[in-house]
Amino acid sequence: MPQVPDIKEIQSYRAKLEDWLSHRIRSHLRRYLSPEDIASEVMLEAVAKRKQLPSDPVRLRDWLRQAALHTLLDMERDLRRKKRDWRRRAYISGSSGVRLCASFRSAVPSPSSVESRNEAIAALRLSLKDLRPDQARALELHHLNGLTIDETAEQMDRTVPAVQGLLRRGMNAIRRKMRYAGRFFSDDATPQLKDEP
């Protein structure tokens, strides 16, 4: 029967694995990924699969490195996926009148961006007052409170398609009002709203 490495033996590779990983993480990803986090993931996986690990120290080290490399690649892929999603949401929020306030989020907001965001939220809250209560509630939960459509449907005790309809009709009503209000401003001051894809 093959010898199973004990937990202390597996943990003894942690420092060397962290050092090995520190040379493999790309420089632009170092602020998102740390060798310690990846090594922790690998150690958890190794302990869970302890009976399947090789007993030879060199093969064990190679197995840990391979697992660390796969974990690193998975984490990089997840970061790229999140980045793509963020860019897609930023594009949509830039083209949507209601999600305007979401585009002003940053790590350290400037005073002007805080003021712009507050103005956008105030304008949205004013326009919500003229909508049907269920449309206003759906838009407030989804766009101002940041809930997903599923969470909004759960909060409102409605189906997802019903909430999607409320959001669509509410957005269309706000767009119509903003187009009408835009007639009273110069072309430079009127926000150009496009329909969401």
Residue frames as a rotation matrix with the C-alpha (Angstrom) as fourth column:
MET 1
0.583 0.813 0.000 0.00
0.813 -0.583 0.000 0.00
0.000 0.000 -1.000 0.00
PRO 2
-0.098 -0.652 0.752 1.46
0.557 -0.662 -0.501 3.40
0.825 0.370 0.428 -0.99
GLN 3
-0.450 -0.164 -0.878 2.41
0.867 -0.314 -0.387 5.76
-0.212 -0.935 0.283 1.81
VAL 4
0.494 0.692 0.527 0.13
0.726 -0.661 0.187 8.79
0.478 0.290 -0.829 2.21
PRO 5
-0.581 -0.717 0.387 1.87
0.381 -0.659 -0.649 12.11
0.720 -0.230 0.655 2.94
ASP 6
-0.096 0.553 -0.828 0.78
0.986 -0.059 -0.154 13.58
-0.134 -0.831 -0.540 6.25
ILE 7
0.789 0.560 0.251 -0.61
0.590 -0.805 -0.058 17.11
0.170 0.194 -0.966 6.62
LYS 8
0.645 -0.613 -0.457 2.59
-0.013 -0.606 0.795 18.51
-0.764 -0.507 -0.399 8.17
GLU 9
-0.330 -0.786 0.523 4.62
0.564 0.280 0.777 17.25
-0.757 0.551 0.351 5.24
ILE 10
0.130 0.470 0.873 2.22
0.968 -0.252 -0.009 18.91
0.216 0.846 -0.487 2.78
GLN 11
0.948 0.289 -0.133 2.28
0.316 -0.902 0.293 22.16
-0.035 -0.320 -0.947 4.79
SER 12
0.258 -0.930 -0.261 6.09
0.388 -0.148 0.910 22.14
-0.885 -0.336 0.323 4.79
TYR 13
-0.391 -0.373 0.842 6.00
0.910 -0.019 0.414 23.01
-0.139 0.928 0.347 1.06
ARG 14
0.590 0.803 -0.084 3.88
0.781 -0.594 -0.194 26.14
-0.205 0.049 -0.977 1.61
ALA 15
0.446 -0.464 -0.765 6.71
-0.043 -0.865 0.499 28.73
-0.894 -0.190 -0.406 1.87
LYS 16
-0.660 -0.724 0.203 8.52
0.132 0.154 0.979 27.34
-0.740 0.673 -0.005 -1.18
LEU 17
-0.236 0.672 0.702 5.25
0.966 0.244 0.092 27.24
-0.110 0.699 -0.706 -3.10
GLU 18
0.726 0.483 -0.489 4.51
0.481 -0.865 -0.141 30.88
-0.491 -0.133 -0.861 -2.24
ASP 19
-0.039 -0.837 -0.546 8.00
-0.214 -0.527 0.823 31.87
-0.976 0.149 -0.158 -3.41
TRP 20
-0.730 -0.199 0.653 7.56
0.501 0.495 0.710 29.87
-0.464 0.846 -0.262 -6.63
LEU 21
0.192 0.914 0.358 4.16
0.974 -0.134 -0.180 31.53
-0.117 0.384 -0.916 -7.23
SER 22
0.475 -0.013 -0.880 5.51
0.233 -0.962 0.140 35.04
-0.848 -0.272 -0.454 -6.59
HIS 23
-0.580 -0.743 -0.333 7.61
-0.209 -0.260 0.943 34.67
-0.788 0.616 -0.004 -9.76
ARG 24
-0.787 0.312 0.533 4.70
0.605 0.563 0.563 33.37
-0.125 0.765 -0.632 -11.82
ILE 25
0.281 0.915 -0.290 2.04
0.792 -0.392 -0.468 36.02
-0.542 -0.098 -0.835 -11.13
ARG 26
-0.038 -0.252 0.967 2.03
0.857 -0.507 -0.098 38.66
0.514 0.825 0.235 -13.84
SER 27
-0.849 -0.466 -0.249 2.99
0.525 -0.692 -0.495 42.12
0.059 -0.551 0.832 -12.64
HIS 28
-0.727 0.605 0.325 -0.31
-0.438 -0.773 0.459 43.79
0.529 0.192 0.827 -13.60
LEU 29
0.248 0.857 -0.451 -2.24
-0.082 0.482 0.872 41.16
0.965 -0.179 0.190 -11.60
ARG 30
-0.565 -0.592 -0.575 -0.23
0.475 0.337 -0.813 41.35
0.675 -0.732 0.091 -8.38
ARG 31
-0.859 0.282 0.428 -2.62
-0.490 -0.695 -0.526 43.80
0.149 -0.661 0.735 -6.78
TYR 32
0.166 0.980 -0.109 -5.48
-0.920 0.194 0.341 41.31
0.356 0.044 0.934 -7.31
LEU 33
0.811 0.064 -0.582 -3.74
-0.012 0.996 0.092 37.97
0.586 -0.068 0.808 -6.69
SER 34
0.286 -0.749 0.598 -1.41
-0.958 -0.242 0.154 37.06
0.030 -0.617 -0.787 -3.89
PRO 35
-0.357 -0.510 -0.783 0.84
-0.478 0.820 -0.316 33.99
0.803 0.262 -0.536 -3.67
GLU 36
-0.917 0.020 0.398 -0.45
-0.375 0.302 -0.877 33.40
-0.137 -0.953 -0.269 -0.15
ASP 37
0.005 0.999 0.046 -4.07
-0.822 0.031 -0.569 33.10
-0.570 -0.035 0.821 -1.32
ILE 38
0.374 0.097 -0.922 -3.19
-0.794 0.547 -0.264 30.73
0.479 0.831 0.282 -4.12
ALA 39
-0.664 -0.680 -0.312 -0.98
-0.375 0.664 -0.647 28.63
0.647 -0.313 -0.696 -1.85
SER 40
-0.657 0.499 0.566 -3.84
-0.588 0.132 -0.798 28.42
-0.473 -0.857 0.206 0.66
GLU 41
0.405 0.823 -0.398 -6.18
-0.891 0.256 -0.376 27.14
-0.208 0.506 0.837 -2.05
VAL 42
0.098 -0.462 -0.881 -3.61
-0.588 0.687 -0.426 24.55
0.803 0.560 -0.205 -3.13
MET 43
-0.867 -0.442 0.229 -2.98
-0.428 0.427 -0.796 23.42
0.254 -0.789 -0.560 0.45
LEU 44
-0.204 0.880 0.429 -6.71
-0.757 0.136 -0.640 22.92
-0.621 -0.455 0.638 1.01
GLU 45
0.579 0.389 -0.716 -6.97
-0.794 0.468 -0.388 20.92
0.184 0.794 0.580 -2.20
ALA 46
-0.285 -0.794 -0.537 -3.88
-0.532 0.597 -0.601 18.85
0.798 0.114 -0.592 -1.31
VAL 47
-0.821 0.026 0.570 -5.21
-0.531 0.330 -0.780 17.99
-0.208 -0.943 -0.258 2.14
ALA 48
0.208 0.975 0.080 -8.58
-0.805 0.217 -0.552 17.03
-0.555 0.050 0.830 0.65
LYS 49
0.811 0.052 -0.582 -6.86
-0.483 0.621 -0.617 14.77
0.329 0.782 0.529 -1.93
ARG 50
0.165 -0.844 0.511 -4.16
-0.959 -0.015 0.284 13.55
-0.232 -0.537 -0.811 0.44
LYS 51
0.272 -0.014 0.962 -4.77
-0.165 0.984 0.061 9.86
-0.948 -0.175 0.266 -0.26
GLN 52
0.897 0.110 0.429 -4.23
0.387 0.275 -0.880 10.43
-0.215 0.955 0.204 -4.00
LEU 53
0.760 -0.635 -0.135 -0.96
-0.649 -0.751 -0.120 12.38
-0.025 0.179 -0.984 -3.64
PRO 54
0.512 -0.669 -0.539 2.41
0.088 0.665 -0.741 10.83
0.854 0.332 0.400 -4.49
SER 55
0.937 -0.186 -0.296 4.59
0.319 0.107 0.942 9.91
-0.144 -0.977 0.159 -1.52
ASP 56
0.030 -0.963 0.268 7.85
0.996 0.006 -0.089 10.79
0.084 0.270 0.959 -3.30
PRO 57
0.058 -0.013 -0.998 8.94
0.527 -0.849 0.042 14.33
-0.848 -0.529 -0.042 -2.21
VAL 58
-0.863 -0.423 -0.277 9.92
-0.007 -0.538 0.843 15.41
-0.505 0.729 0.461 -5.75
ARG 59
-0.703 0.670 0.239 6.66
0.522 0.259 0.812 14.17
0.482 0.696 -0.532 -7.27
LEU 60
0.124 0.738 -0.664 4.70
0.974 -0.217 -0.058 15.76
-0.187 -0.639 -0.746 -4.42
ARG 61
-0.343 -0.338 -0.877 6.43
0.230 -0.935 0.270 19.11
-0.911 -0.109 0.398 -5.04
ASP 62
-0.999 -0.043 0.019 5.67
0.026 -0.170 0.985 18.82
-0.039 0.985 0.171 -8.77
TRP 63
-0.337 0.941 -0.016 2.03
0.864 0.316 0.393 17.98
0.375 0.119 -0.919 -8.02
LEU 64
0.137 0.356 -0.924 1.71
0.769 -0.627 -0.128 21.03
-0.625 -0.693 -0.360 -5.74
ARG 65
-0.674 -0.440 -0.594 3.27
-0.022 -0.791 0.611 23.28
-0.739 0.425 0.523 -8.38
GLN 66
-0.897 0.385 0.217 0.95
0.313 0.205 0.928 21.93
0.313 0.900 -0.304 -11.06
ALA 67
0.000 0.929 -0.371 -2.07
0.993 0.043 0.107 22.47
0.116 -0.368 -0.922 -8.81
ALA 68
-0.077 -0.104 -0.992 -0.84
0.467 -0.882 0.056 26.00
-0.881 -0.459 0.117 -8.01
LEU 69
-0.939 -0.304 -0.161 -0.41
-0.009 -0.446 0.895 26.77
-0.343 0.842 0.416 -11.70
HIS 70
-0.573 0.800 0.177 -3.94
0.636 0.299 0.712 25.56
0.516 0.520 -0.680 -12.48
THR 71
0.177 0.624 -0.761 -5.33
0.941 -0.333 -0.054 27.58
-0.287 -0.707 -0.646 -9.57
LEU 72
-0.455 -0.436 -0.777 -3.46
0.208 -0.900 0.383 30.67
-0.866 0.013 0.500 -10.75
LEU 73
-0.989 0.086 0.121 -4.77
0.110 -0.120 0.987 30.28
0.099 0.989 0.109 -14.30
ASP 74
-0.207 0.970 -0.126 -8.32
0.902 0.239 0.360 29.81
0.379 -0.039 -0.925 -13.00
MET 75
0.128 0.220 -0.967 -8.05
0.731 -0.680 -0.058 32.97
-0.670 -0.700 -0.248 -10.87
GLU 76
-0.784 -0.436 -0.441 -6.65
0.010 -0.721 0.693 34.96
-0.620 0.539 0.570 -13.82
ARG 77
-0.798 0.548 0.251 -9.50
0.425 0.216 0.879 33.74
0.428 0.808 -0.405 -16.01
ASP 78
0.086 0.853 -0.514 -12.02
0.996 -0.069 0.052 34.77
0.009 -0.517 -0.856 -13.36
LEU 79
-0.210 -0.237 -0.949 -10.46
0.389 -0.910 0.141 38.24
-0.897 -0.339 0.283 -13.17
ARG 80
-0.988 -0.145 -0.053 -10.65
0.003 -0.362 0.932 38.65
-0.154 0.921 0.358 -16.95
ARG 81
-0.451 0.890 0.060 -14.27
0.745 0.338 0.575 37.54
0.492 0.304 -0.816 -16.89
LYS 82
0.188 0.494 -0.849 -15.10
0.878 -0.471 -0.080 40.03
-0.440 -0.731 -0.522 -14.13
LYS 83
-0.580 -0.476 -0.661 -13.26
0.147 -0.859 0.490 42.75
-0.801 0.187 0.568 -16.01
ARG 84
-0.925 0.292 0.242 -15.23
0.252 -0.002 0.968 42.04
0.283 0.956 -0.072 -19.17
ASP 85
-0.051 0.964 -0.262 -18.48
0.951 0.127 0.282 42.08
0.305 -0.235 -0.923 -17.22
TRP 86
-0.028 -0.008 -1.000 -17.52
0.631 -0.776 -0.011 45.38
-0.775 -0.631 0.027 -15.60
ARG 87
-0.892 -0.343 -0.296 -16.76
-0.003 -0.649 0.761 46.94
-0.453 0.679 0.578 -18.98
ARG 88
-0.673 0.710 0.206 -20.04
0.515 0.251 0.819 45.69
0.530 0.658 -0.535 -20.39
ARG 89
0.166 0.755 -0.634 -21.96
0.984 -0.170 0.056 47.09
-0.066 -0.633 -0.771 -17.45
ALA 90
-0.355 -0.359 -0.863 -20.14
0.363 -0.904 0.227 50.42
-0.862 -0.232 0.451 -17.75
TYR 91
-0.994 0.023 0.109 -21.11
0.097 -0.302 0.948 50.65
0.055 0.953 0.298 -21.42
ILE 92
-0.276 0.961 -0.038 -24.72
0.762 0.243 0.601 49.86
0.586 0.136 -0.799 -20.66
SER 93
0.158 0.351 -0.923 -24.83
0.895 -0.446 -0.017 52.28
-0.418 -0.823 -0.384 -17.75
GLY 94
-0.710 -0.476 -0.519 -23.34
0.214 -0.848 0.486 55.00
-0.671 0.234 0.703 -19.94
SER 95
-0.919 0.387 0.075 -26.12
0.010 -0.168 0.986 54.53
0.394 0.907 0.151 -22.49
SER 96
-0.107 0.911 -0.399 -28.93
0.789 0.322 0.523 54.28
0.605 -0.259 -0.753 -19.96
GLY 97
-0.074 0.144 0.987 -30.45
-0.234 -0.964 0.124 57.27
0.970 -0.221 0.105 -18.26
VAL 98
0.844 0.503 0.186 -31.37
-0.298 0.152 0.942 55.43
0.446 -0.851 0.278 -15.10
ARG 99
0.746 -0.600 -0.288 -28.01
0.664 0.647 0.374 53.75
-0.038 -0.470 0.882 -14.51
LEU 100
0.525 -0.550 0.649 -26.16
0.058 -0.738 -0.672 57.02
0.849 0.391 -0.356 -14.91
CYS 101
0.665 -0.238 0.708 -25.35
-0.732 -0.395 0.555 57.12
0.147 -0.887 -0.437 -11.21
ALA 102
0.875 -0.345 0.339 -23.57
0.183 0.885 0.428 53.73
-0.448 -0.312 0.838 -11.40
SER 103
0.613 -0.665 0.426 -21.00
0.611 0.056 -0.790 55.10
0.502 0.744 0.441 -13.83
PHE 104
0.490 -0.411 0.769 -19.69
-0.437 -0.879 -0.191 57.53
0.754 -0.243 -0.610 -11.21
ARG 105
0.983 -0.134 0.125 -18.38
-0.042 0.499 0.866 54.83
-0.178 -0.856 0.485 -8.88
SER 106
0.356 -0.928 -0.112 -14.65
-0.121 0.072 -0.990 54.93
0.927 0.366 -0.087 -8.25
ALA 107
0.029 -0.427 -0.904 -12.24
0.833 0.511 -0.214 54.11
0.553 -0.746 0.370 -5.45
VAL 108
-0.466 -0.191 -0.864 -11.68
0.676 -0.708 -0.207 57.75
-0.572 -0.680 0.459 -4.48
PRO 109
0.286 0.666 0.689 -14.40
0.949 -0.295 -0.109 59.95
0.131 0.686 -0.716 -5.94
SER 110
-0.818 -0.503 0.280 -13.63
0.488 -0.864 -0.124 63.54
0.304 0.035 0.952 -6.74
PRO 111
-0.656 0.596 -0.463 -15.90
0.151 -0.497 -0.854 66.25
-0.739 -0.631 0.236 -5.32
SER 112
-0.488 0.490 -0.722 -17.33
-0.837 -0.496 0.229 66.96
-0.247 0.717 0.652 -8.77
SER 113
-0.690 0.245 -0.682 -18.10
-0.219 0.827 0.518 63.28
0.690 0.507 -0.516 -9.38
VAL 114
-0.796 0.436 -0.419 -19.86
0.581 0.360 -0.730 63.07
-0.168 -0.825 -0.540 -6.02
GLU 115
-0.528 0.600 -0.601 -21.92
-0.297 -0.794 -0.531 66.12
-0.796 -0.102 0.597 -6.92
SER 116
-0.555 0.294 -0.778 -22.73
-0.806 0.044 0.591 64.75
0.207 0.955 0.212 -10.38
ARG 117
-0.807 0.240 -0.539 -23.75
0.245 0.967 0.063 61.41
0.537 -0.082 -0.840 -8.92
ASN 118
-0.709 0.554 -0.437 -25.95
0.434 -0.146 -0.889 63.13
-0.556 -0.820 -0.137 -6.32
GLU 119
-0.486 0.525 -0.699 -27.59
-0.684 -0.726 -0.069 65.22
-0.544 0.444 0.712 -9.06
ALA 120
-0.652 0.216 -0.727 -28.23
-0.516 0.575 0.635 62.11
0.555 0.789 -0.263 -11.18
ILE 121
-0.803 0.360 -0.476 -29.75
0.556 0.740 -0.378 60.30
0.216 -0.568 -0.794 -8.20
ALA 122
-0.623 0.585 -0.520 -31.89
0.065 -0.623 -0.779 63.31
-0.780 -0.519 0.350 -7.32
ALA 123
-0.520 0.415 -0.746 -33.12
-0.847 -0.365 0.387 63.58
-0.112 0.833 0.542 -10.93
LEU 124
-0.724 0.232 -0.649 -33.95
-0.072 0.911 0.406 59.89
0.686 0.341 -0.643 -10.95
ARG 125
-0.780 0.446 -0.439 -35.78
0.586 0.274 -0.763 60.11
-0.220 -0.852 -0.475 -7.62
LEU 126
-0.553 0.588 -0.591 -37.82
-0.417 -0.809 -0.414 63.07
-0.721 0.017 0.692 -8.94
SER 127
-0.498 0.356 -0.791 -38.75
-0.812 0.129 0.570 61.20
0.304 0.926 0.225 -12.09
LEU 128
-0.878 0.173 -0.446 -39.76
0.251 0.960 -0.123 58.14
0.407 -0.220 -0.887 -10.05
LYS 129
-0.767 0.603 -0.221 -42.44
0.023 -0.317 -0.948 60.19
-0.641 -0.732 0.229 -8.29
ASP 130
-0.262 0.680 -0.685 -44.40
-0.884 -0.454 -0.112 60.52
-0.387 0.576 0.720 -11.55
LEU 131
-0.679 -0.042 -0.733 -44.41
-0.471 0.790 0.392 56.79
0.562 0.612 -0.556 -12.30
ARG 132
0.537 0.802 -0.261 -46.86
-0.365 0.500 0.785 54.13
0.760 -0.327 0.562 -11.19
PRO 133
0.518 -0.337 0.786 -45.88
-0.844 -0.051 0.534 52.93
-0.140 -0.940 -0.311 -7.69
ASP 134
0.781 -0.223 0.584 -44.94
0.115 0.970 0.216 49.40
-0.614 -0.101 0.783 -8.81
GLN 135
0.717 -0.558 0.417 -42.76
0.485 -0.030 -0.874 50.73
0.500 0.829 0.249 -11.65
ALA 136
0.484 -0.526 0.700 -41.10
-0.585 -0.789 -0.188 53.23
0.651 -0.318 -0.689 -9.31
ARG 137
0.656 -0.209 0.725 -40.46
-0.603 0.434 0.670 50.52
-0.455 -0.876 0.158 -6.70
ALA 138
0.828 -0.343 0.444 -38.92
0.485 0.834 -0.261 48.17
-0.281 0.432 0.857 -9.30
LEU 139
0.574 -0.630 0.523 -36.65
0.249 -0.475 -0.844 50.91
0.780 0.615 -0.116 -10.68
GLU 140
0.530 -0.364 0.766 -35.62
-0.776 -0.573 0.265 52.00
0.342 -0.734 -0.586 -7.20
LEU 141
0.740 -0.225 0.635 -34.75
-0.282 0.753 0.595 48.48
-0.611 -0.619 0.493 -6.05
HIS 142
0.732 -0.424 0.534 -32.93
0.655 0.654 -0.378 47.51
-0.189 0.626 0.756 -9.23
HIS 143
0.414 -0.568 0.711 -31.16
0.528 -0.487 -0.696 50.72
0.742 0.664 0.098 -10.26
LEU 144
0.390 -0.257 0.884 -30.73
-0.566 -0.825 0.010 52.71
0.727 -0.504 -0.467 -7.05
ASN 145
0.619 -0.117 0.777 -30.31
-0.710 0.340 0.616 49.89
-0.336 -0.933 0.128 -4.53
GLY 146
-0.254 -0.844 -0.473 -28.35
-0.965 0.252 0.069 47.70
0.061 0.474 -0.878 -6.95
LEU 147
-0.050 0.288 0.956 -30.42
-0.385 0.878 -0.285 44.54
-0.922 -0.382 0.067 -6.56
THR 148
-0.978 -0.202 0.044 -30.47
-0.056 0.465 0.884 42.00
-0.199 0.862 -0.466 -9.36
ILE 149
-0.430 0.871 -0.238 -33.70
-0.717 -0.170 0.676 41.39
0.548 0.461 0.698 -11.24
ASP 150
-0.180 0.329 -0.927 -34.18
0.317 0.911 0.262 38.11
0.931 -0.247 -0.268 -9.34
GLU 151
-0.750 -0.159 -0.642 -33.69
0.661 -0.133 -0.739 39.88
0.032 -0.978 0.204 -5.99
THR 152
-0.881 0.471 -0.050 -36.04
-0.472 -0.881 0.019 42.67
-0.035 0.041 0.999 -7.07
ALA 153
-0.237 0.815 -0.528 -38.70
-0.402 0.413 0.817 40.12
0.884 0.406 0.230 -8.02
GLU 154
-0.324 0.060 -0.944 -38.31
0.693 0.695 -0.194 38.43
0.644 -0.717 -0.266 -4.65
GLN 155
-0.935 -0.073 -0.348 -38.58
0.304 -0.673 -0.674 41.75
-0.185 -0.736 0.651 -2.77
MET 156
-0.689 0.694 -0.211 -41.69
-0.725 -0.663 0.186 42.73
-0.011 0.281 0.960 -4.72
ASP 157
-0.453 0.487 0.747 -43.21
-0.074 0.814 -0.576 39.23
-0.889 -0.316 -0.333 -4.53
ARG 158
0.602 0.556 -0.573 -43.54
-0.619 -0.127 -0.775 39.08
-0.504 0.821 0.267 -8.32
THR 159
0.696 -0.364 0.619 -42.23
0.557 0.818 -0.145 36.92
-0.454 0.446 0.772 -11.11
VAL 160
-0.333 -0.919 -0.209 -39.03
0.443 -0.349 0.826 37.82
-0.832 0.182 0.524 -12.95
PRO 161
-0.561 0.137 0.817 -40.85
0.798 -0.172 0.577 38.51
0.219 0.976 -0.013 -16.26
ALA 162
0.581 0.814 -0.014 -43.30
0.774 -0.548 0.318 40.80
0.251 -0.195 -0.948 -14.43
VAL 163
0.469 -0.494 -0.733 -40.41
0.368 -0.645 0.670 42.79
-0.803 -0.583 -0.121 -12.90
GLN 164
-0.612 -0.701 0.367 -38.66
0.611 -0.124 0.782 42.98
-0.502 0.702 0.504 -16.29
GLY 165
-0.096 0.680 0.727 -41.85
0.878 -0.286 0.384 44.42
0.469 0.675 -0.569 -17.76
LEU 166
0.796 0.373 -0.477 -42.12
0.582 -0.687 0.435 46.97
-0.166 -0.624 -0.764 -14.94
LEU 167
-0.002 -0.896 -0.444 -38.50
0.401 -0.408 0.820 48.01
-0.916 -0.176 0.360 -15.45
ARG 168
-0.652 -0.238 0.719 -38.92
0.751 -0.075 0.656 48.32
-0.102 0.968 0.228 -19.22
ARG 169
0.260 0.840 0.476 -42.14
0.818 -0.454 0.354 50.34
0.514 0.297 -0.805 -18.99
GLY 170
0.732 -0.033 -0.680 -40.72
0.507 -0.640 0.577 52.54
-0.454 -0.768 -0.452 -16.24
MET 171
-0.352 -0.931 -0.098 -37.54
0.510 -0.278 0.814 53.22
-0.785 0.237 0.573 -18.23
ASN 172
-0.480 0.226 0.848 -39.57
0.836 -0.176 0.520 54.07
0.266 0.958 -0.105 -21.32
ALA 173
0.650 0.760 -0.029 -41.73
0.718 -0.600 0.353 56.49
0.251 -0.250 -0.935 -19.33
ILE 174
0.431 -0.578 -0.693 -38.64
0.385 -0.577 0.720 58.21
-0.816 -0.577 -0.026 -17.89
ARG 175
-0.598 -0.685 0.417 -37.06
0.651 -0.112 0.750 58.46
-0.467 0.720 0.513 -21.35
ARG 176
-0.011 0.682 0.732 -40.22
0.880 -0.341 0.331 60.04
0.475 0.648 -0.596 -22.77
LYS 177
0.840 0.337 -0.425 -40.26
0.524 -0.706 0.476 62.60
-0.140 -0.623 -0.770 -19.94
MET 178
0.062 -0.902 -0.427 -36.59
0.386 -0.372 0.844 63.40
-0.920 -0.217 0.325 -20.38
ARG 179
-0.576 -0.209 0.790 -37.02
0.817 -0.110 0.567 63.88
-0.032 0.972 0.234 -24.15
TYR 180
0.424 0.815 0.395 -39.96
0.762 -0.557 0.330 66.18
0.489 0.161 -0.857 -23.50
ALA 181
0.778 -0.188 -0.600 -38.03
0.378 -0.623 0.685 68.11
-0.503 -0.759 -0.414 -20.83
GLY 182
-0.221 -0.956 0.193 -35.06
0.724 -0.028 0.689 68.33
-0.654 0.292 0.698 -23.21
ARG 183
0.150 0.351 0.924 -37.06
0.908 -0.419 0.012 70.64
0.392 0.837 -0.382 -25.48
PHE 184
0.954 0.299 0.033 -36.63
0.251 -0.851 0.461 73.37
0.166 -0.431 -0.887 -22.89
PHE 185
0.446 -0.878 -0.176 -32.82
0.072 -0.161 0.984 73.14
-0.892 -0.451 -0.008 -22.81
SER 186
0.292 -0.454 -0.842 -30.18
-0.927 -0.351 -0.133 73.84
-0.235 0.819 -0.523 -25.39
ASP 187
0.792 -0.008 -0.610 -28.85
-0.322 0.845 -0.428 70.93
0.519 0.535 0.667 -27.43
ASP 188
-0.234 -0.968 -0.088 -25.60
-0.338 0.166 -0.926 70.94
0.912 -0.186 -0.367 -25.45
ALA 189
-0.587 0.008 0.810 -27.33
-0.809 -0.058 -0.585 70.58
0.042 -0.998 0.040 -22.09
THR 190
0.493 0.869 0.038 -29.78
-0.869 0.494 -0.023 67.85
-0.039 -0.022 0.999 -23.14
PRO 191
-0.391 -0.628 0.673 -28.60
-0.552 0.745 0.374 64.34
-0.736 -0.225 -0.638 -22.28
GLN 192
-0.105 0.278 -0.955 -28.77
-0.925 0.326 0.196 62.00
0.365 0.904 0.223 -25.24
LEU 193
-0.153 0.147 0.977 -30.43
-0.637 0.741 -0.211 58.80
-0.755 -0.655 -0.020 -24.07
LYS 194
-0.462 -0.001 -0.887 -30.27
-0.765 0.507 0.398 55.63
0.449 0.862 -0.235 -26.11
ASP 195
0.685 0.724 0.082 -32.35
-0.692 0.611 0.385 52.54
0.228 -0.320 0.919 -25.65
GLU 196
-0.084 -0.679 0.729 -30.69
-0.738 0.534 0.412 49.67
-0.670 -0.504 -0.546 -23.84
PRO 197
-0.544 -0.162 -0.823 -29.77
-0.767 0.494 0.410 46.77
0.340 0.854 -0.393 -26.11
